[in-house]
Amino acid sequence: MLASSSKKRSFSRRSELFDADLMQRAIALAGRGEGRVEPNPMVGCVIARNGRVLGEGYHRRFGGPHAEIAALRSCRDSPRGATVYVSLEPCCHHGKTPPCTEALIRAGVKRVVVAVRDPHPAVAGGGIKRLRAAGISVRCGVGAEPAAEMLAPYLTRLALGRPYVIAKWAQSLDGALVVGRGQSKWISCDASRRRVHRLRARVDAVLVGSGTVRADNPMLTARDVPIRRQAVRAVLDGRLRFSPRCRLAATANSVPTLVFTGSSPARTAKAERLRELGVDVIACRTRRGRLILKDCLRELARRDVTNLLVEGGPTLLRSFFHASLVDEAQVFVAPRLIGGQAEASVIDALRVGIMCSAVAPHGIQTRKSGTDILYRIRFNNPPVAVPGGTPS
């Protein structure tokens, strides 16, 4: 009897390890859809039976087949009796594609392992319930943490009604940011600037303040890198000082451009002139003369912006930190000393935020970026309603 119990425990342990390994593969597959599937979530799927992988797939593009369908189509043998590993709960509703739950049921799979429940109101545990009602065993929570990290932009937009915010800046070793007057480009190296363009090429929107537009006259487009999606260009400009002669206005008919401003400036002749040029001028509420950031972010989410890159100067970045609206920071630190304290306000804001636990980081990754060091700092835990939980 003791030997039998030991064998059962050993088999159970091997099964758990096998589940974890294949879920890790499913999560890695999901990442291949980054920048192509938004506002849908990135999802990966692996199908296996008796220790052998039969097929795998991921959601490749918005409006295209979901991960489960791609995996089923890739199976070399019949998936009947197999186990399905999927990084997000299978959908159970008709959207741009039919329900994945019904495809899995028709395929005759025996078991489904899910990393994270889908909080979308059309799913929200319904996919798991439908599979169980069809006699399919469902295990939840395997790989929940890494899956939630990958799904953070999608989960943030659904739970908080705003995009996932990535703050980006370059600084010297002593925390100086040189902005305006054409000098900021000399902070980071060529490799770091290419990395920023790759980041622009996969986010939904890039946001700056009016001061950056006036000082730098930027294009805010991705250049000399593969383009996964065309990011919307957004500007916060409460008093509508945005010039019709700037490069953003001149290219607004070819690249979507939004300007958030106060309600009164949005009704002026200048606003109408900008609209004629193709600029979308959006009236938002202000408080003490400043735009309310949360209102602007809600409007971006309404327009299906899931990932937002904030590239403004110290004033704008400080505002986002003080409002606890930064989910991730990508900080390029150049091996040089500039001196002076005037441009260190972002670092000051970050230090204050950590001290008051408003934006305390829960994960920091470092990597070389040419001659620079890139710090990727995650702040808010992904808003998973019931991490790895079982639907009620």
ABEGO torsion letter per residue (X at the ends): XAAAAAAAAAAAAAAAAAAAAAAAAAAAAAAAABGAAOABBBBBBBBBBGGBBABBBBBABBGBBBAAAAAAAABABBABGBBBBBABBBBABBBABBBAAAAAAAAGBABBBBABBBABAABGGAAAAAAAAAGBBBBBGBGAAAAAAAAAAAAAAAAAGBBBBBBBBBBBAAGBBBBEGGAAAAABBAAAAAAAAAAAAABABBBBBAAAAAAAGBAGBBBGBBBABBBBBBBBBAAGABBAABAAAAAAAABBBBBBBBAAAAABAAAAAAAAAGBBBBBBBBBGGBBBAAAAAAAAAAAGBABBBBABBAAAAAAAAAAGABABBBBBBBBBBAEEAAAAAAAAAAAAAAAAGAABBABBBBBBBEABBBBBBBABBBBBABBGBBBX
